[in-house]
């Protein structure tokens, strides 16, 4: 069945109908830009990248699952016991399962020295979380997952600051104030944003020929 609009990430219900329409228009434009990019920059007249608003999936069409080698598979190969897997994935370590430390380096006297004192949870990208426990009962209180949709939060900030403030308070459990969100300029490393994922998915599908990439809206 044809979709009428693109939904927010994970179908989350943060937005009113007006903002849902605006978000859908953004996704629609990302697909159009990515398709145009493949045609103009790579000379591909009919790229295998489809905007579902313009080219709905065929009813009863074949579906192929995408193989996933990230969590939990890499831990299953090493730890058959499920309880042990959970414990290891939430342990703070300075080396991963393959014995590798982080790639970060310190600048010391003009030279870059590999950092060996940085600790982390050996979890996979897009599958990262932290559990919080009650200090007295040790009962699980909440689990916080990572989010790599900066453009979604930028969209909310540009369209409804009060909604943004409410979501930050809800998610962090802290009394966040508006100045916390807009008075400090924060520098971050560029990650794989939503629009980049769409363009990359199209390129990978074209180059490899047999790899089918999916983007979940």
C-alpha positions in Angstrom: 0.0 0.0 0.0 1.4 3.4 -0.9 2.5 5.6 2.0 1.1 9.0 2.3 4.0 10.6 4.1 7.3 9.7 5.8 7.1 9.1 9.5 9.4 10.5 12.1 12.3 8.2 13.3 10.9 5.0 14.9 7.4 6.4 14.4 7.9 8.4 17.5 4.9 10.7 18.3 6.7 13.9 19.3 5.3 16.0 16.5 1.9 17.5 15.7 0.3 17.0 12.3 1.8 20.2 10.9 5.3 19.3 11.9 4.8 15.7 10.7 4.0 17.0 7.3 7.1 19.3 7.4 9.3 16.5 8.4 8.0 14.3 5.7 8.7 17.0 3.1 12.3 17.1 4.3 12.8 13.3 3.9 11.1 13.5 0.5 13.6 16.2 -0.6 16.5 14.2 0.6 15.5 11.3 -1.6 15.0 13.6 -4.6 18.4 15.2 -4.0 20.1 11.8 -3.7 18.5 10.5 -6.9 19.4 13.6 -8.8 23.0 13.4 -7.4 23.3 9.8 -8.7 22.1 10.8 -12.1 24.1 14.0 -12.5 27.4 13.0 -10.7 27.6 9.3 -11.5 25.8 9.2 -14.8 23.2 6.7 -13.7 19.9 7.4 -15.5 17.8 5.0 -13.4 19.4 4.5 -10.0 18.1 1.7 -7.8 17.1 4.2 -5.1 13.4 4.8 -4.8 11.3 7.5 -3.1 8.4 5.5 -1.7 6.1 8.6 -2.1 6.7 8.4 -5.9 7.3 4.7 -6.3 5.4 2.6 -3.8 6.5 -0.9 -3.0 4.7 -3.5 -5.1 2.1 -5.5 -3.1 3.2 -9.0 -2.3 6.6 -8.2 -3.6 9.6 -10.3 -2.5 11.2 -9.2 0.8 14.8 -10.0 1.6 16.2 -9.6 5.1 19.4 -7.6 5.6 22.2 -9.6 7.3 23.4 -7.9 10.5 26.8 -8.8 11.9 26.7 -6.3 14.8 25.3 -6.9 18.3 24.4 -9.5 19.4 26.1 -11.7 16.9 29.7 -10.9 17.7 29.1 -11.6 21.4 27.2 -14.8 20.7 30.3 -16.1 18.9 32.4 -15.6 22.0 29.9 -16.0 25.0 27.3 -18.7 24.6 25.8 -17.8 27.9 23.2 -15.0 27.6 23.8 -13.5 31.1 27.5 -13.3 30.4 26.9 -11.5 27.1 24.7 -8.9 28.8 27.4 -8.4 31.5 30.2 -8.0 29.0 28.4 -5.6 26.8 27.7 -3.2 29.7 31.2 -3.5 31.2 33.5 -0.5 31.0 36.7 -1.6 29.4 39.8 0.0 27.7 40.0 -2.7 24.9 37.4 -4.4 22.7 36.9 -8.1 22.1 39.7 -8.0 19.6 42.1 -6.3 22.0 41.9 -2.9 20.3 42.0 0.3 22.3 40.4 3.6 21.1 42.1 5.4 18.2 42.2 8.7 20.1 45.5 10.5 20.8 46.8 13.2 23.1 48.9 16.1 21.8 51.9 16.2 24.0 54.8 18.6 23.3 53.9 18.7 19.6 53.6 14.9 19.3 50.5 12.8 19.2 50.6 10.0 21.8 48.1 7.2 21.7 45.7 7.3 24.6 45.5 4.2 26.7 43.4 5.6 29.6 40.1 6.0 27.8 37.5 3.6 28.9 34.3 2.6 27.0 31.6 0.1 26.6 32.4 -2.3 23.8 29.1 -1.9 21.9 28.4 -1.6 18.2 27.5 1.7 16.5 23.7 2.2 16.4 23.4 -0.4 19.2 24.7 1.5 22.2 23.1 2.0 25.5 23.6 2.6 29.2 21.6 1.1 32.1 20.9 3.0 35.3 20.3 1.2 38.5 18.9 2.3 41.9 21.9 2.7 44.2 20.1 1.1 47.1 18.0 -1.7 45.6 20.1 -2.2 42.5 16.9 -2.4 40.5 17.0 -1.3 36.9 15.6 2.3 36.7 16.0 3.2 33.0 18.0 2.5 29.9 19.3 5.3 27.7 20.0 4.5 24.0 22.1 6.5 21.6 20.5 8.5 18.8 22.2 9.4 15.6 19.5 11.6 14.1 20.9 15.1 14.6 18.8 16.5 11.8 15.6 15.5 13.6 16.5 17.4 16.7 17.7 20.4 14.7 14.3 20.3 13.0 12.5 20.4 16.3 14.8 23.2 17.5 14.0 25.3 14.4 10.3 24.7 14.6 9.2 24.3 18.2 11.7 25.3 21.0 9.2 24.6 23.7 8.8 21.0 22.5 12.6 20.6 22.4 12.9 21.8 25.9 10.1 19.5 27.1 11.8 16.5 25.4 15.2 17.3 26.9 13.6 17.4 30.4 11.7 14.2 29.8 14.7 12.3 28.4 17.4 13.5 30.8 15.2 13.8 33.9 16.9 17.1 34.7 15.5 20.6 35.0 17.0 21.8 31.7 16.4 25.5 30.9 16.3 27.1 27.4 19.7 28.7 27.9 21.3 25.2 28.3 20.1 24.4 24.8 20.8 27.6 22.9 23.4 29.8 24.7 26.3 27.4 24.3 27.9 26.6 21.0 28.7 22.9 20.9 31.3 21.5 18.5 30.7 17.9 17.5 32.3 15.5 15.1 30.3 15.0 11.9 28.5 11.7 12.0 26.5 9.8 9.4 23.4 12.0 9.3 20.1 11.0 7.9 20.5 12.7 4.5 24.0 11.2 4.1 22.6 7.7 4.9 20.1 8.0 2.0 22.8 9.1 -0.5 25.2 6.5 0.7 22.6 3.7 0.5 22.0 4.6 -3.1 25.7 4.6 -4.0 26.4 1.2 -2.2 23.4 -0.4 -4.0 24.7 0.8 -7.3 28.3 -0.1 -6.9 27.9 -3.5 -5.4 25.0 -4.6 -7.5 23.9 -7.3 -5.2 23.8 -5.5 -1.8 20.5 -4.1 -0.9 20.6 -1.2 1.6 17.5 -0.1 3.5 16.7 3.1 5.2 14.2 2.8 8.0 12.0 5.9 8.4 
